[in-house]
């Protein structure tokens, strides 16, 4: 896909996320790996709901920002994930309501914040490791995400008291994965007082092979 088409699609999907409340104000950031090895990144402080292709920051093949809009300060952890996950074509970082609420709970399992209870969660994301809290923009986030990404073959990571980081082979898949994960978190809160039928290990293994 050409850089121009990537930019148009990135803005369209960011605006869609914003309109549906997955992002508010200037929160969240999204990046796409380009065919030439560079990146398109949402700008620092930019609202996902009001982006045009001219607002996007561009990173060259050497990892240096191209003159123009500045990339989100959190692109550092995007770049670290792209480096250790060569199959990732896009990364979505959101402060969406239910996943952020989940990230604020005490005593979350750092191995997996949500036990699987729907097949789509398993097929799109796998499970949800938790990264300890660091202030936004801290380099420790990138460090711990790389450790987790090397240890867990999943498409998402929950940042404690912060939000979620979701990967995909391309921008459409990354956004679809993020939407499915947010819906799963919403269902988990709806069902908190109910007796949930969790998927068995056999059922999870069967889904993971598909």
C-alpha positions in Angstrom: 0.0 0.0 0.0 1.3 3.5 -0.8 2.3 5.9 1.9 -0.6 8.2 0.9 -3.2 5.4 1.1 -1.7 4.3 4.5 -2.1 7.9 5.8 -5.7 8.2 4.6 -6.7 4.8 6.1 -4.9 5.6 9.4 -6.8 8.9 9.7 -10.1 7.3 8.8 -9.7 4.6 11.4 -8.5 6.9 14.1 -11.5 9.1 13.5 -13.8 6.1 13.8 -12.2 5.1 17.1 -12.7 8.6 18.4 -16.3 8.9 17.3 -17.2 5.7 19.2 -15.4 6.8 22.4 -12.4 4.6 22.3 -10.2 7.7 22.6 -11.0 11.2 24.1 -9.2 14.5 23.8 -5.6 14.1 22.8 -5.3 10.6 24.4 -4.0 7.6 22.5 -1.6 7.1 19.6 -1.3 4.9 16.5 1.5 4.0 14.2 1.9 2.2 10.9 5.0 0.5 9.4 5.5 1.6 5.8 6.8 -0.6 3.0 10.1 1.2 2.9 10.8 0.6 6.6 9.7 4.0 7.8 6.7 4.8 9.9 3.6 7.0 10.1 2.7 8.1 13.6 0.0 10.2 15.1 1.4 13.5 16.4 2.2 14.5 19.9 -0.9 15.8 21.7 -3.1 15.3 18.6 -6.7 14.2 18.9 -7.4 10.9 17.0 -10.7 12.4 16.0 -9.3 15.5 14.2 -6.4 14.1 12.1 -5.6 14.7 8.5 -2.7 13.1 6.6 -0.8 16.4 6.8 -1.0 16.1 10.6 0.8 12.8 10.8 4.5 12.5 11.8 6.8 10.6 9.6 9.8 8.5 10.7 12.4 7.7 8.0 14.1 4.3 7.5 16.9 5.2 9.9 14.4 5.9 12.7 14.7 9.6 12.5 11.7 12.0 12.5 11.2 13.8 9.1 10.8 17.6 9.5 7.2 18.4 10.2 4.7 17.3 12.9 6.4 15.7 15.9 5.5 12.1 16.7 3.8 11.1 19.9 6.3 10.9 22.8 5.1 7.3 23.2 6.4 6.3 19.8 9.5 5.0 21.6 7.6 2.0 22.8 5.9 1.5 19.5 9.4 1.4 17.8 10.7 -1.1 20.4 7.7 -3.4 19.7 8.1 -3.0 15.9 11.8 -4.0 16.3 11.0 -7.2 18.3 7.9 -8.1 16.3 8.8 -7.9 12.6 5.3 -9.3 11.7 3.6 -6.3 13.3 2.5 -3.7 10.7 0.6 -1.4 13.1 0.2 -0.6 16.8 -2.8 1.0 18.5 -2.4 2.5 22.0 -5.8 3.5 23.6 -7.1 4.7 26.9 -10.5 3.1 26.1 -13.0 3.1 29.0 -13.3 -0.6 29.9 -9.7 -1.6 29.3 -8.4 1.4 31.2 -10.8 0.6 34.1 -9.5 -3.0 34.0 -5.9 -1.7 34.1 -6.7 0.2 37.3 -7.8 -2.9 39.3 -5.6 -4.2 42.1 -4.1 -7.7 42.1 -4.3 -8.3 38.3 -2.4 -11.3 37.2 0.7 -10.0 35.3 0.5 -13.1 33.1 -3.1 -12.5 32.0 -5.5 -9.8 33.1 -8.6 -11.6 31.7 -9.4 -15.3 31.6 -10.8 -16.2 28.2 -14.6 -16.6 28.1 -15.2 -15.9 24.3 -13.5 -17.5 21.3 -13.0 -14.1 19.6 -10.8 -12.9 22.4 -8.5 -15.9 22.0 -8.5 -15.8 18.2 -7.7 -12.0 18.0 -5.6 -11.4 21.0 -4.7 -14.6 22.8 -4.5 -13.4 26.3 -3.6 -10.1 28.1 -0.2 -9.8 29.9 0.1 -6.7 32.2 3.0 -4.2 32.2 3.6 -2.5 35.6 2.8 1.1 36.0 5.3 3.8 34.9 4.6 7.4 34.1 3.5 8.0 30.5 6.5 8.3 28.2 8.9 6.5 30.6 11.5 4.4 28.8 10.7 1.5 31.2 7.4 1.0 29.3 9.4 0.1 26.1 11.8 -2.1 28.0 9.0 -4.1 29.7 6.9 -4.3 26.6 9.8 -5.9 24.7 10.4 -8.4 27.5 6.7 -9.3 27.5 6.5 -9.4 23.7 9.4 -11.9 23.6 7.9 -14.0 26.3 4.2 -14.0 25.1 3.0 -14.6 21.5 0.0 -12.3 21.9 -1.3 -9.2 20.2 -2.0 -7.0 23.2 -0.6 -5.8 26.5 -2.3 -3.9 29.3 -0.4 -1.0 30.8 -1.3 -0.8 34.5 -3.3 2.3 35.4 -2.8 3.6 31.8 -4.4 1.8 28.9 -3.8 -0.9 26.3 -1.3 -1.5 23.5 -2.6 -3.6 20.6 -0.7 -5.0 17.5 -1.8 -6.2 14.1 -0.4 -7.2 10.8 -1.8 -4.0 9.4 -3.8 -1.0 10.6 -7.2 -2.6 10.0 -6.2 -5.7 11.9 -4.8 -3.7 14.8 -7.9 -1.7 15.1 -10.2 -4.8 14.8 -8.1 -6.4 17.6 -8.4 -3.3 19.8 -12.2 -3.2 19.3 -12.6 -6.9 20.1 -10.5 -6.5 23.2 -12.4 -3.4 24.5 -15.7 -5.3 24.0 -14.4 -8.3 25.9 -13.4 -6.0 28.8 -16.9 -4.4 28.7 -18.5 -7.9 28.9 -16.1 -8.8 31.8 -17.4 -5.8 33.8 -21.0 -6.6 32.9 -20.5 -10.2 34.1 -18.5 -9.5 37.2 -21.3 -10.5 39.6 -22.4 -13.5 37.5 -21.0 -17.0 37.3 -18.9 -16.9 34.1 -18.4 -20.0 32.0 -14.7 -19.7 31.1 -13.2 -21.6 28.2 -11.4 -24.8 29.0 -7.7 -25.3 28.2 -8.8 -27.8 25.5 -11.1 -25.2 23.9 -8.4 -22.5 24.1 -5.8 -24.9 22.5 -8.3 -25.7 19.7 -8.9 -22.0 19.0 -5.1 -21.3 19.0 -4.5 -23.8 16.3 -7.1 -22.3 14.0 
